[in-house]
Amino acid sequence: MKKFSIMFSALFLCISLIARDPGPGEKDELIKTFTTSFPKAERVHWYEMPKAWVVNFVTDGVRSRIVYTKDGKITEFTRYYFETNMPFLIRSKIKEAYPTKSIFGVVEVSVMAEGGVSKMDYYVKLEDEKYWSTVQSDNEGNLRLVEKYKKAQ
């Protein structure tokens, strides 16, 4: 029992040190840029990684996550939402290709590469009575089935 309480205390200390806002002077410009870009952000939580800052937040009911490099550049932007927030083109392509399945949720991933080039993919979780499926789509609506699992009965 003593080992368990020591392990739990150490884990709690590690988490509390990692999950913190950028300190004063440390990333003032980063926080200013974020609050200017997302003035309606709620439930904002910052996490420090060895080479990046990660911020999780909610805006207009959409959960989001941004990864910033230590020098303040965005490298990844991820949004989690439902069918109603999907781009029309992607939703119509999914409905056409999978007419018997319903859309459970969407993960939109934007990755920014060096030189300002970005790539956006949508991972759409579909379901029917027997299966869960994930379909990947790019901006043009090119679809690819990436996983399919049988539901527990």
C-alpha positions in Angstrom: 0.0 0.0 0.0 2.9 2.3 0.8 4.4 1.8 -2.7 1.1 2.5 -4.3 0.7 5.8 -2.5 4.3 6.8 -3.4 3.7 5.9 -7.0 0.4 7.8 -7.1 2.0 10.9 -5.5 4.8 10.8 -8.0 2.4 10.5 -10.9 0.3 13.4 -9.7 3.4 15.6 -9.3 4.5 14.8 -12.9 1.1 15.5 -14.3 0.8 18.8 -12.4 4.2 19.9 -13.7 3.4 19.0 -17.3 -0.1 20.4 -17.6 0.5 24.1 -17.1 0.1 27.4 -18.9 3.2 28.8 -20.5 4.8 31.0 -17.8 5.1 34.7 -17.7 7.7 35.9 -20.2 8.2 32.3 -21.4 5.5 32.3 -24.1 3.6 35.6 -23.8 3.6 36.1 -27.5 2.3 32.5 -28.0 -0.6 33.1 -25.6 -1.3 36.5 -27.2 -1.4 34.9 -30.7 -3.7 32.2 -29.5 -6.2 34.4 -27.7 -6.3 36.8 -30.7 -6.9 33.8 -33.1 -9.5 32.1 -30.8 -11.2 34.8 -28.8 -14.2 32.6 -27.9 -12.0 29.6 -26.8 -13.3 28.0 -23.6 -11.8 25.2 -21.3 -8.3 26.1 -22.5 -5.5 23.8 -21.2 -1.8 24.1 -22.1 0.6 21.2 -22.0 4.4 21.5 -22.4 6.2 18.8 -24.4 10.0 18.6 -24.9 9.9 20.4 -28.2 6.4 21.9 -28.4 3.4 23.4 -26.6 0.0 21.7 -27.0 -3.3 23.6 -26.3 -6.7 21.9 -26.0 -9.8 24.0 -26.1 -13.4 24.3 -27.2 -14.8 26.9 -29.6 -18.5 27.0 -30.6 -18.9 23.4 -29.3 -16.0 22.0 -31.3 -13.2 20.4 -29.4 -9.8 21.4 -30.8 -6.1 20.8 -30.3 -3.2 22.8 -31.6 0.5 21.9 -31.4 2.9 24.8 -31.5 6.7 24.5 -31.8 8.7 26.2 -29.0 9.2 29.2 -31.4 5.4 29.6 -31.8 4.7 28.0 -35.2 1.7 25.8 -35.6 2.6 22.3 -36.7 -0.8 20.5 -36.2 -4.4 21.5 -35.8 -7.0 18.9 -34.9 -10.7 19.3 -34.5 -13.3 16.8 -33.3 -16.9 17.3 -34.3 -20.2 15.8 -35.5 -21.8 15.5 -39.0 -23.4 18.9 -38.8 -20.0 20.6 -38.9 -18.6 18.6 -41.8 -17.9 20.3 -45.1 -20.7 19.7 -47.6 -18.5 18.0 -50.2 -17.0 15.5 -47.8 -20.4 14.7 -46.2 -22.1 14.2 -49.6 -19.2 11.9 -50.9 -19.5 9.8 -47.7 -23.3 9.6 -47.9 -23.0 8.5 -51.6 -20.3 5.9 -51.0 -21.8 4.5 -47.7 -25.6 5.1 -47.9 -26.5 2.5 -45.2 -24.1 3.9 -42.6 -24.6 6.8 -40.3 -21.9 9.3 -39.4 -20.9 9.0 -35.7 -18.2 11.7 -35.6 -15.3 13.4 -37.5 -11.7 14.0 -36.7 -10.2 16.8 -38.9 -6.4 16.8 -38.9 -4.3 19.6 -40.5 -0.6 19.2 -40.6 1.6 22.2 -41.5 5.0 21.3 -43.1 8.0 23.4 -43.6 7.5 26.2 -46.1 3.9 26.8 -45.1 2.5 23.8 -47.0 -0.4 22.1 -45.2 -2.3 18.9 -45.6 -5.8 18.3 -44.3 -7.5 14.9 -43.8 -10.8 14.0 -42.4 -11.3 10.7 -40.5 -15.0 9.9 -40.5 -16.3 7.3 -38.0 -19.3 5.4 -39.5 -21.6 2.9 -38.0 -24.4 0.5 -38.9 -26.0 -2.3 -37.0 -23.0 -4.7 -37.2 -19.8 -2.6 -37.9 -17.8 0.5 -36.9 -15.8 1.9 -39.8 -13.3 4.7 -40.3 -13.1 6.4 -43.7 -10.3 8.9 -44.5 -11.0 11.7 -46.9 -8.9 14.5 -48.3 -10.2 18.0 -49.2 -11.3 16.8 -52.7 -13.5 14.0 -51.2 -11.2 11.1 -52.2 -12.2 8.3 -49.8 -10.3 5.4 -48.4 -11.5 2.8 -45.8 -8.8 2.7 -43.1 -10.4 0.4 -40.6 -13.5 -1.7 -40.0 -14.5 -3.5 -36.8 -17.4 -5.8 -35.9 -19.5 -4.5 -33.1 -19.9 -6.7 -30.0 -23.2 -8.4 -29.9 
